[in-house]
Amino acid sequence: MAFFGLFSKEKKETLDKGLEKTKDSFFGKLSRSIAGKSKVDDEVLDDLEEVLVSSDVGVETTLKIIDRIEQRVERDKYMNTTELNQILQEEIAALLAENNTTDGTSFTVEGEQKPYVIMVVGVNGVGKTTTIGKLAHQFKSSGLKVVLGAADTFRAAAVEQLEIWGERVGVPVVKQKMGSDPASVAYDTVQHAKATGADVVLIDTAGRLHNKVGLMNELTKIKKVMQKVHEPAPQEVLLVLDGSTGQNAFEQAKQFTAATEVTALAVTKLDGTAKGGVVIGISDQFKIPVKYIGLGEKVTDLQLFNKQEFVASLFGKE
């Protein structure tokens, strides 16, 4: 079954509010760049390229978008700057649509695969543990039995934070003492989930520095140990990225996807930044589904990423 596929009016309002800083920044730059110009020419396209790059869309994705607009200008022979917003929205939406990932749907759990194990990775400070707590709330609200695993055994605060989330959303947390082998915690968590008939397992891992190969190798160990008790585990590896870091989020995604088999992405903290364009670039470049975006502190502010709704909200469209 798939979870949380509905896009309600409340969620749209949260999305609009969460992207407000990005929209204001992006269109402020765009308006300044085309002020006083009547047609889309090479100068306007150069300015648009600068706007997209400075909005953290990323160089490669920006060049794709510019190329598409150049083709339309060539085909239509004349395009005025008042049309640019609409054309830009259409081309960004079309580009993202080419990444053949399911829009607005969560992880799919097959009965024979239960418990469905999601290993959550990412560097410290990106909102990893908070994302786990919010996901646990969503899964439980859908009637599923959830277990959390505190496999970040290097920081006492990480275990405590996960326990707070467990209590808050009413799901059990499997833990060991500080300094324990993270793979051992993951093993115990999956074993507990199987014994209690849990549907979903969320494993919190240490906030690994993306340039430390040794720490990355630990992720492989955790996966292998979990497979001893549940062969399909982990069915998903969710990489959490902090959207407010802009291009650093790209670099983290590159390093993590090179080091382990990442199957899904969550981009957090978009409500506090003007760097929301990073979601466009990440979605386009990595061919890994951006499953979730974080738009605030509330437990309900973690949303499934819907490309069409995201672009429409960024451009202020219904």
C-alpha positions in Angstrom: 0.0 0.0 0.0 1.1 3.6 -0.5 0.6 6.3 2.1 -0.4 9.9 2.4 -1.1 10.5 -1.3 -3.7 13.4 -0.7 -2.7 17.0 -1.2 -5.2 19.0 1.0 -5.9 22.7 1.1 -4.1 22.8 4.4 -1.0 21.2 3.0 -1.0 23.6 0.0 -1.2 26.6 2.4 1.8 25.1 4.4 3.7 24.7 1.1 2.9 28.2 0.0 4.0 29.7 3.3 7.1 27.5 3.4 8.3 28.6 0.0 7.5 32.2 0.6 11.1 33.3 1.2 12.3 31.4 -1.9 9.6 32.9 -4.1 10.1 36.4 -2.9 13.9 36.2 -3.4 13.7 34.4 -6.8 11.1 36.8 -8.3 12.8 39.8 -6.8 16.0 38.9 -8.6 14.1 38.0 -11.8 12.1 41.3 -11.8 15.3 43.3 -11.3 17.1 41.4 -14.1 14.4 42.1 -16.7 13.3 45.6 -15.7 13.0 47.9 -18.6 13.4 45.1 -21.2 10.7 44.3 -23.7 11.8 41.0 -25.2 13.6 37.8 -24.2 17.0 38.1 -25.9 20.5 36.9 -25.1 21.0 39.5 -22.4 17.8 38.5 -20.6 18.7 34.8 -20.9 22.2 35.6 -19.4 20.5 37.4 -16.6 18.0 34.6 -16.0 20.9 32.1 -15.9 22.5 34.2 -13.1 19.2 34.3 -11.2 18.7 30.5 -11.4 22.3 29.8 -10.3 22.2 32.3 -7.5 18.9 30.7 -6.4 20.7 27.4 -5.8 19.0 25.6 -8.7 22.5 24.3 -9.7 24.6 24.9 -12.8 23.7 21.8 -14.7 20.0 22.1 -14.2 20.1 25.8 -14.9 21.8 25.2 -18.2 19.1 22.7 -19.1 16.4 25.2 -18.3 18.1 28.0 -20.3 18.5 25.7 -23.3 14.8 24.8 -23.3 13.8 28.5 -23.2 16.3 29.3 -25.9 14.6 26.7 -28.1 11.2 28.2 -27.5 12.5 31.7 -28.3 14.0 30.3 -31.5 10.8 28.5 -32.4 8.4 31.4 -31.5 10.8 34.0 -32.9 9.6 36.6 -30.5 8.8 36.3 -26.8 8.2 39.3 -24.5 9.4 39.4 -20.9 5.8 39.3 -19.5 5.6 35.8 -20.8 8.8 34.7 -19.2 7.3 33.7 -15.8 4.8 31.3 -17.5 7.4 29.9 -19.9 9.9 29.4 -17.0 7.3 27.6 -14.9 6.3 25.3 -17.8 9.9 24.4 -18.6 10.9 23.7 -15.0 7.8 21.6 -14.5 8.5 19.7 -17.7 12.1 19.1 -16.7 11.2 17.7 -13.3 8.4 15.5 -14.9 11.1 13.7 -16.9 12.5 12.3 -13.7 10.2 9.2 -13.6 9.5 9.1 -10.0 6.1 8.7 -8.3 4.8 12.1 -7.3 3.2 12.8 -3.9 3.3 9.2 -2.6 5.2 7.7 0.3 7.1 4.4 0.5 5.1 1.4 -0.6 5.0 -1.6 1.8 4.3 -5.1 0.5 3.0 -7.6 3.1 5.7 -10.1 2.6 8.4 -7.5 3.2 7.2 -6.4 6.6 8.7 -5.0 8.6 9.5 -2.3 6.1 12.9 -1.0 7.2 13.9 2.6 6.4 17.5 3.5 7.3 17.9 7.3 7.6 21.2 8.9 6.9 22.7 12.4 6.7 25.2 14.7 8.4 24.6 16.2 11.9 22.2 19.2 12.0 20.1 18.5 8.9 17.0 17.5 10.8 17.5 13.8 10.5 16.0 12.7 13.9 13.2 15.2 13.6 12.4 13.9 10.2 12.2 10.4 11.7 9.8 11.5 14.4 7.5 13.2 11.8 7.6 10.2 9.6 6.7 8.0 12.6 3.7 10.2 13.3 2.6 9.9 9.7 2.9 6.1 9.5 1.2 5.7 12.9 -1.6 8.0 11.8 -2.1 5.7 8.8 -2.8 2.8 11.2 0.7 1.2 11.0 2.7 -0.2 13.8 6.1 1.6 14.0 9.4 1.0 15.8 12.3 3.4 16.0 16.0 2.3 16.4 18.4 4.7 18.1 21.6 3.6 16.2 23.3 7.0 16.6 25.2 5.8 19.6 27.9 8.4 19.5 25.8 11.3 20.8 23.7 11.0 23.9 21.6 13.9 22.7 20.7 11.9 19.6 19.3 9.0 21.6 17.5 11.4 23.9 16.0 13.3 21.0 14.7 10.1 19.4 13.2 9.0 22.7 11.4 12.3 23.1 10.0 11.8 19.6 9.0 8.3 20.4 7.1 9.5 23.5 5.5 12.3 21.6 4.1 10.2 18.8 3.6 7.1 20.9 5.9 4.6 19.3 8.6 2.4 21.0 12.3 3.2 20.7 15.0 0.4 20.8 18.3 1.6 22.2 21.5 0.5 23.9 24.0 2.3 26.0 26.2 5.0 24.6 29.1 3.8 22.5 27.4 0.6 21.6 27.9 -0.9 18.1 25.3 0.9 15.9 24.8 -2.3 13.8 23.9 -4.1 17.0 21.2 -1.6 17.8 19.9 -1.9 14.3 19.8 -5.7 14.6 17.9 -5.5 17.9 15.4 -3.0 16.4 14.6 -5.2 13.4 14.4 -8.3 15.6 12.0 -6.5 18.0 9.9 -5.3 15.1 9.6 -8.9 13.8 8.7 -10.3 17.2 6.0 -7.6 17.8 4.5 -7.6 14.3 5.6 -4.1 13.5 4.9 -2.8 10.0 7.6 -0.1 9.7 11.1 0.4 11.2 12.9 3.7 11.1 16.7 3.5 11.9 18.4 6.6 13.1 22.1 6.6 12.2 25.0 8.7 13.3 25.4 12.2 11.7 28.2 11.1 9.4 30.5 13.6 7.8 30.1 13.0 4.1 33.9 13.2 3.5 34.8 10.5 6.0 35.0 7.2 4.2 35.5 5.1 7.3 32.2 6.4 8.8 30.5 5.7 5.5 31.6 2.1 5.7 29.7 1.8 8.9 26.5 2.2 6.9 27.3 -0.9 4.9 27.9 -2.8 8.1 24.5 -1.8 9.5 22.8 -2.9 6.4 24.5 -6.3 6.4 23.8 -7.0 10.1 20.1 -6.1 9.6 19.9 -8.6 6.7 20.9 -11.4 9.1 17.5 -11.1 10.9 15.4 -9.7 7.9 16.8 -10.4 4.5 15.1 -7.5 2.6 16.3 -4.9 5.1 16.7 -2.0 4.5 14.1 -1.6 1.9 14.9 2.1 1.8 17.8 4.3 2.5 16.5 7.9 3.1 19.1 10.7 2.8 18.1 13.8 4.7 19.5 17.1 3.3 19.3 20.6 4.8 17.8 22.8 2.1 19.1 26.0 3.7 22.7 25.0 3.0 22.1 25.3 -0.8 25.0 24.0 -2.8 26.4 22.1 0.2 23.3 19.9 0.1 24.3 19.0 -3.5 27.8 18.0 -2.3 26.4 15.9 0.5 24.0 14.2 -1.9 26.9 13.4 -4.3 29.1 12.0 -1.5 26.3 9.9 0.1 25.0 8.5 -3.2 28.6 7.5 -4.1 29.1 5.8 -0.7 25.8 3.9 -0.3 22.7 3.0 -2.2 20.4 5.9 -1.4 16.8 5.3 -2.6 15.0 8.4 -1.5 15.7 12.0 -0.4 14.2 14.4 2.1 15.0 18.1 1.9 14.4 19.9 5.2 14.3 23.5 6.6 12.9 25.1 3.4 10.6 27.4 5.4 13.6 29.3 6.8 15.5 29.9 3.7 15.5 31.5 0.2 17.4 28.5 -1.2 14.4 26.4 -2.1 15.6 26.2 -5.7 17.9 23.5 -4.5 15.0 21.1 -4.6 14.7 21.6 -8.3 18.3 20.9 -9.0 18.5 17.9 -6.6 15.3 16.4 -8.1 16.7 16.8 -11.6 20.3 15.8 -11.0 20.2 12.7 -8.9 17.4 10.7 -10.4 16.5 9.6 -6.9 13.0 10.6 -5.7 12.8 13.6 -3.4 10.1 12.0 -1.2 9.7 14.6 1.5 10.2 18.3 2.0 10.3 20.0 5.5 8.4 23.2 5.7 8.3 24.0 9.5 8.5 22.8 13.0 5.1 21.2 13.4 4.8 17.4 13.3 2.6 17.9 10.2 5.0 20.1 8.4 6.9 17.2 6.7 5.2 16.9 3.3 5.4 14.5 0.5 7.1 16.2 -2.4 4.9 16.7 -5.4 6.8 18.3 -8.3 3.7 19.9 -9.9 2.5 21.4 -6.6 6.0 22.6 -5.7 6.5 24.5 -9.0 2.9 25.9 -8.9 3.5 27.1 -5.4 6.9 28.6 -6.3 5.3 30.6 -9.1 2.2 31.5 -7.0 -0.2 29.5 -9.2 -3.4 27.6 -8.1 
